[in-house]
């Protein structure tokens, strides 16, 4: 309850004041949005429309097909497809909500444009170390997902009665995916209470899980086979890593979202405390990385220090402008520096 009490004191008045009169709003997720980003944006959009605002979700780029059934998805604008249309919405907006990220670098070219917009900017996020660009910062790293944070915002504004099946479904998606199906340490008793209420409001948890997890293409499953074949385990560092080259991705007709969850297989090895996946983008000249850990080893610190990234204590991302071979070599060097921490981590 301390989180909710602090939220009421620090943000409730400011947010209620901002939303007091009908206005044009734009809601933006991070680039390559995941379930938490899209779920929170679409859930917030439906809520804002219910209380009299005009709300448009603009995604910097396309998101995975397995998320495109979430209520409201058919109205999402894609910035990279129609930048002029999207920019028109941004210029006309009274407020711009950015959800599930806290740095304008996370939305590519769209970030510079939003930075210059006159609209009030509001961050709703659960990642650490936010940039100072927002008029209102609502940041709670201790909460396991932005969707759970949005739920608490709705609740503390006294609008829980407005949570219908569509809002409940959108928020459930983000909580489910960002907690690793409720496996991560970020899950609390409050998380389960929130989920219970969302189910009461109409979220069909079994159907949602099926749509997220049981709609794989043949290419994704073939790519998983390649990824597992490429899995390496360094026993004395308690670290597993997976590599996927551009050629391997192309051989399986790779689609955005196809590698979602692959990194977690490394953590399933008995004794492992760190898992990493390295995905090559030869055309753009970089390698994208995802990090997962157990216990005391902070992948947030590791990604920030060595791979231009960050995130949470046990889940983070990064990227580096090197070839795949060079990245593996660089990674192994940096892991050696963490040998002591990895050997005692749990």
C-alpha positions as CSV (number, residue, x, y, z in Angstrom):
1,X,0.0,0.0,0.0
2,X,3.0,2.4,0.5
3,X,3.4,2.6,-3.3
4,X,-0.3,3.6,-3.8
5,X,-0.1,6.1,-0.9
6,X,3.0,7.8,-2.4
7,X,1.4,7.8,-5.8
8,X,-1.7,9.6,-4.5
9,X,0.5,12.3,-2.9
10,X,3.0,12.9,-5.6
11,X,1.1,12.5,-8.9
12,X,-2.6,12.3,-8.4
13,X,-3.3,16.0,-8.2
14,X,-1.0,16.9,-11.1
15,X,-2.4,14.1,-13.4
16,X,-6.0,14.9,-12.5
17,X,-5.4,18.6,-13.2
18,X,-3.9,17.8,-16.5
19,X,-6.8,15.6,-17.5
20,X,-9.5,17.9,-16.1
21,X,-10.6,19.3,-19.5
22,X,-11.1,17.4,-22.8
23,X,-7.9,17.5,-24.9
24,X,-6.1,15.9,-27.8
25,X,-3.6,13.3,-26.6
26,X,-1.0,11.1,-28.3
27,X,0.3,8.0,-26.6
28,X,3.7,6.6,-27.6
29,X,5.4,3.2,-26.8
30,X,9.1,2.5,-27.3
31,X,10.6,1.3,-30.6
32,X,10.0,-2.4,-31.3
33,X,7.2,-2.4,-28.7
34,X,6.5,-5.5,-26.6
35,X,3.4,-6.6,-24.8
36,X,3.9,-4.2,-21.8
37,X,4.4,-1.2,-24.1
38,X,1.4,-2.0,-26.4
39,X,-0.8,-3.2,-23.5
40,X,-0.2,-0.1,-21.4
41,X,-0.6,2.3,-24.4
42,X,-3.9,0.7,-25.5
43,X,-5.3,0.4,-22.0
44,X,-4.5,4.0,-21.3
45,X,-6.0,5.1,-24.7
46,X,-9.3,3.4,-23.9
47,X,-9.4,5.0,-20.4
48,X,-8.7,8.5,-21.8
49,X,-11.4,8.1,-24.4
50,X,-13.9,7.1,-21.7
51,X,-13.3,10.3,-19.7
52,X,-13.7,12.5,-22.8
53,X,-10.3,12.9,-24.4
54,X,-9.2,12.2,-28.0
55,X,-6.4,9.6,-27.9
56,X,-4.2,8.3,-30.6
57,X,-1.5,5.7,-30.2
58,X,1.5,6.2,-32.5
59,X,4.1,3.4,-32.5
60,X,7.6,4.3,-33.8
61,X,7.6,1.1,-35.8
62,X,5.8,-2.2,-36.3
63,X,5.1,-4.5,-33.4
64,X,4.7,-8.4,-33.4
65,X,1.7,-9.9,-35.0
66,X,0.9,-11.9,-31.8
67,X,0.0,-8.5,-30.2
68,X,-2.1,-7.1,-32.9
69,X,-5.4,-8.6,-31.5
70,X,-5.2,-6.4,-28.4
71,X,-8.3,-4.1,-28.3
72,X,-7.6,-0.9,-30.1
73,X,-4.7,-2.3,-32.2
74,X,-6.5,-1.6,-35.5
75,X,-6.3,2.2,-34.7
76,X,-2.6,2.3,-34.0
77,X,-0.6,4.6,-36.3
78,X,2.9,3.5,-37.4
79,X,5.4,6.4,-37.5
80,X,7.8,4.8,-39.9
81,X,5.0,4.1,-42.4
82,X,3.3,7.5,-42.3
83,X,5.6,10.1,-40.6
84,X,3.8,13.1,-42.0
85,X,0.4,11.9,-40.7
86,X,1.9,11.0,-37.3
87,X,3.7,14.4,-37.0
88,X,0.4,16.2,-37.7
89,X,-1.1,14.4,-34.7
90,X,1.9,15.2,-32.5
91,X,1.8,18.9,-33.5
92,X,-1.9,19.1,-32.7
93,X,-1.7,17.3,-29.4
94,X,-2.2,19.1,-26.1
95,X,-0.4,16.3,-24.3
96,X,1.9,13.4,-25.3
97,X,2.1,10.4,-23.0
98,X,5.2,8.2,-23.4
99,X,4.7,4.8,-21.9
100,X,7.2,2.0,-20.9
101,X,10.3,4.1,-21.8
102,X,12.0,7.2,-20.3
103,X,14.6,8.3,-22.9
104,X,13.7,9.8,-26.3
105,X,16.6,7.8,-27.8
106,X,14.3,4.7,-27.4
107,X,12.0,6.0,-30.2
108,X,14.6,6.8,-32.9
109,X,14.0,9.7,-35.2
110,X,10.6,10.2,-33.6
111,X,12.3,11.3,-30.4
112,X,13.8,14.5,-31.9
113,X,10.4,15.5,-33.2
114,X,8.6,14.9,-29.9
115,X,11.4,16.8,-28.1
116,X,10.5,19.9,-30.1
117,X,6.7,19.6,-29.7
118,X,5.0,22.2,-27.5
119,X,2.6,19.7,-26.0
120,X,3.0,18.7,-22.4
121,X,4.9,15.5,-22.0
122,X,4.2,12.9,-19.4
123,X,6.3,9.8,-18.7
124,X,4.5,6.7,-17.3
125,X,7.2,4.1,-16.8
126,X,8.9,1.6,-14.6
127,X,12.5,1.7,-15.8
128,X,15.4,3.3,-13.9
129,X,17.3,6.6,-14.6
130,X,14.7,8.6,-16.6
131,X,15.8,11.5,-18.8
132,X,14.7,15.0,-17.9
133,X,12.4,15.9,-20.8
134,X,8.9,15.5,-19.3
135,X,6.6,18.0,-17.7
136,X,5.3,15.2,-15.4
137,X,7.3,12.1,-14.4
138,X,5.4,9.1,-13.1
139,X,8.2,6.6,-12.6
140,X,8.1,3.5,-10.3
141,X,10.9,1.1,-11.0
142,X,9.7,-1.1,-8.1
143,X,6.6,-2.0,-10.1
144,X,7.0,-5.0,-12.3
145,X,5.3,-3.6,-15.5
146,X,4.0,-0.4,-16.9
147,X,0.6,-2.1,-17.3
148,X,0.5,-2.6,-13.5
149,X,1.5,1.0,-13.0
150,X,-1.3,2.2,-15.4
151,X,-3.8,0.1,-13.3
152,X,-2.6,1.9,-10.1
153,X,-3.0,5.3,-11.8
154,X,-6.5,4.5,-12.8
155,X,-7.3,3.3,-9.3
156,X,-5.8,6.3,-7.5
157,X,-7.7,8.6,-9.8
158,X,-10.9,7.0,-8.5
159,X,-11.8,5.5,-11.9
160,X,-11.5,1.7,-11.3
161,X,-15.2,1.4,-12.2
162,X,-14.2,2.4,-15.8
163,X,-12.0,-0.7,-16.3
164,X,-14.0,-2.8,-18.7
165,X,-13.1,-6.0,-20.6
166,X,-11.0,-4.2,-23.2
167,X,-8.9,-2.2,-20.7
168,X,-8.5,-5.3,-18.5
169,X,-7.4,-7.4,-21.4
170,X,-4.8,-4.8,-22.6
171,X,-3.3,-4.4,-19.1
172,X,-3.3,-8.2,-18.5
173,X,-1.2,-8.7,-21.6
174,X,1.5,-6.4,-20.3
175,X,1.6,-7.8,-16.8
176,X,1.7,-11.4,-18.2
177,X,4.6,-10.7,-20.6
178,X,6.7,-8.4,-18.5
179,X,6.7,-10.7,-15.5
180,X,7.6,-13.8,-17.5
181,X,4.2,-15.3,-16.8
182,X,4.5,-14.2,-13.2
183,X,8.0,-15.9,-12.7
184,X,10.2,-12.8,-12.2
185,X,11.1,-11.4,-8.8
186,X,9.2,-8.2,-9.6
187,X,5.9,-10.1,-9.0
188,X,4.4,-9.1,-5.6
189,X,1.2,-10.0,-3.8
190,X,-0.1,-6.7,-5.1
191,X,0.5,-7.9,-8.7
192,X,-1.7,-10.9,-8.1
193,X,-4.4,-8.8,-6.6
194,X,-4.3,-6.5,-9.6
195,X,-4.5,-9.5,-12.0
196,X,-7.4,-11.0,-10.0
197,X,-9.3,-7.7,-10.4
198,X,-8.6,-7.6,-14.2
199,X,-10.0,-11.1,-14.5
200,X,-13.1,-10.0,-12.6
201,X,-13.3,-7.1,-15.1
202,X,-13.4,-9.5,-18.0
203,X,-9.8,-10.4,-18.9
204,X,-9.9,-14.0,-20.2
205,X,-6.6,-15.1,-18.9
206,X,-6.5,-18.5,-20.6
207,X,-7.4,-17.1,-24.0
208,X,-4.9,-14.2,-23.6
209,X,-2.1,-16.7,-22.8
210,X,-3.0,-18.8,-25.8
211,X,-3.0,-15.8,-28.2
212,X,0.4,-14.7,-26.8
213,X,2.2,-18.1,-26.6
214,X,0.4,-20.5,-29.0
215,X,0.4,-18.6,-32.3
216,X,4.0,-19.3,-33.4
217,X,4.8,-19.5,-37.1
218,X,6.7,-22.4,-38.5
219,X,9.6,-20.0,-39.1
220,X,9.7,-19.0,-35.4
221,X,9.9,-22.6,-34.3
222,X,12.6,-23.4,-36.9
223,X,14.5,-20.3,-35.6
224,X,14.2,-21.5,-32.1
225,X,15.8,-24.8,-33.1
226,X,18.7,-22.9,-34.6
227,X,19.0,-20.7,-31.5
228,X,19.1,-23.7,-29.1
229,X,21.7,-25.3,-31.4
230,X,23.8,-22.1,-31.0
231,X,23.5,-22.0,-27.2
232,X,26.8,-22.0,-25.4
233,X,27.2,-22.5,-21.7
234,X,30.2,-21.3,-19.7
235,X,30.0,-23.3,-16.6
236,X,32.6,-21.5,-14.5
237,X,30.9,-18.2,-15.3
238,X,27.4,-19.7,-14.9
239,X,26.5,-17.9,-18.1
240,X,24.6,-19.0,-21.2
241,X,24.6,-17.1,-24.5
242,X,22.8,-17.6,-27.8
243,X,23.9,-16.1,-31.2
244,X,21.7,-15.6,-34.2
245,X,23.2,-14.2,-37.4
246,X,21.5,-12.3,-40.1
247,X,21.7,-15.2,-42.5
248,X,20.1,-17.5,-39.9
249,X,17.3,-15.1,-39.3
250,X,16.6,-14.7,-43.0
251,X,16.7,-18.5,-43.5
252,X,13.6,-18.7,-41.3
253,X,11.7,-15.8,-42.8
254,X,12.3,-13.8,-39.6
255,X,9.4,-11.5,-38.5
256,X,9.5,-9.0,-35.7
257,X,8.9,-10.7,-32.4
258,X,10.0,-14.1,-33.5
259,X,12.9,-14.2,-31.0
260,X,10.7,-13.1,-28.0
261,X,11.5,-15.3,-25.0
262,X,14.5,-17.2,-26.6
263,X,16.9,-15.7,-24.0
264,X,15.0,-17.3,-21.2
265,X,16.1,-20.8,-22.3
266,X,19.6,-20.0,-21.1
267,X,18.4,-19.4,-17.6
268,X,16.7,-22.9,-17.5
269,X,20.1,-24.5,-17.3
270,X,20.7,-25.8,-13.8
271,X,23.2,-23.5,-12.1
272,X,23.0,-20.6,-14.6
273,X,22.5,-17.1,-13.3
274,X,23.0,-15.1,-16.6
275,X,21.5,-15.6,-20.1
276,X,22.2,-13.5,-23.1
277,X,21.0,-13.5,-26.7
278,X,22.9,-11.7,-29.5
279,X,21.0,-10.9,-32.6
280,X,22.9,-9.6,-35.6
281,X,21.6,-6.9,-37.9
282,X,24.2,-6.9,-40.6
283,X,22.4,-4.3,-42.8
284,X,22.4,-1.7,-40.0
285,X,25.8,-2.7,-38.6
286,X,24.9,-3.6,-35.1
287,X,24.1,-6.5,-32.7
288,X,21.0,-6.3,-30.5
289,X,21.3,-8.0,-27.1
290,X,18.9,-9.1,-24.4
291,X,20.1,-10.0,-20.9
292,X,18.3,-12.0,-18.2
293,X,19.7,-12.9,-14.7
294,X,18.8,-14.5,-11.5
295,X,19.4,-13.1,-8.0
296,X,22.0,-10.5,-7.3
297,X,23.7,-10.1,-10.7
298,X,22.5,-6.8,-12.2
299,X,22.1,-7.0,-16.0
300,X,20.9,-3.4,-15.8
301,X,24.4,-2.3,-14.7
302,X,26.1,-4.7,-17.0
303,X,24.2,-3.5,-20.1
304,X,24.6,0.2,-19.2
305,X,28.3,-0.1,-18.6
306,X,29.2,-2.2,-21.7
307,X,26.4,-2.3,-24.2
308,X,24.7,1.2,-24.4
309,X,21.6,-0.3,-22.8
310,X,19.8,-0.8,-19.5
311,X,16.5,-1.8,-18.1
312,X,15.8,-3.7,-14.8
313,X,18.0,-5.5,-12.3
314,X,17.2,-8.9,-13.8
315,X,16.1,-8.0,-17.3
316,X,17.8,-5.5,-19.7
317,X,18.7,-4.8,-23.3
318,X,21.5,-3.3,-25.3
319,X,23.2,-3.0,-28.6
320,X,26.7,-2.5,-30.0
321,X,28.0,-1.5,-33.4
322,X,30.3,-4.4,-34.0
323,X,30.1,-7.6,-36.1
324,X,28.6,-10.7,-34.4
325,X,32.0,-12.3,-34.0
326,X,33.5,-9.1,-32.5
327,X,30.6,-8.8,-30.2
328,X,31.0,-12.3,-28.8
329,X,34.7,-11.6,-28.2
330,X,33.9,-8.3,-26.5
331,X,31.2,-10.0,-24.4
332,X,33.5,-12.7,-23.2
333,X,36.1,-10.1,-22.2
334,X,33.5,-8.2,-20.1
335,X,32.2,-11.4,-18.5
336,X,35.6,-12.2,-17.2
337,X,35.6,-8.9,-15.4
338,X,32.4,-10.1,-13.6
339,X,33.7,-13.6,-12.8
340,X,33.6,-13.1,-9.0
341,X,30.1,-11.6,-9.0
342,X,28.8,-14.4,-11.3
343,X,30.2,-17.1,-9.2
344,X,28.5,-16.0,-6.0
345,X,25.3,-14.6,-7.5
346,X,21.9,-15.9,-6.6
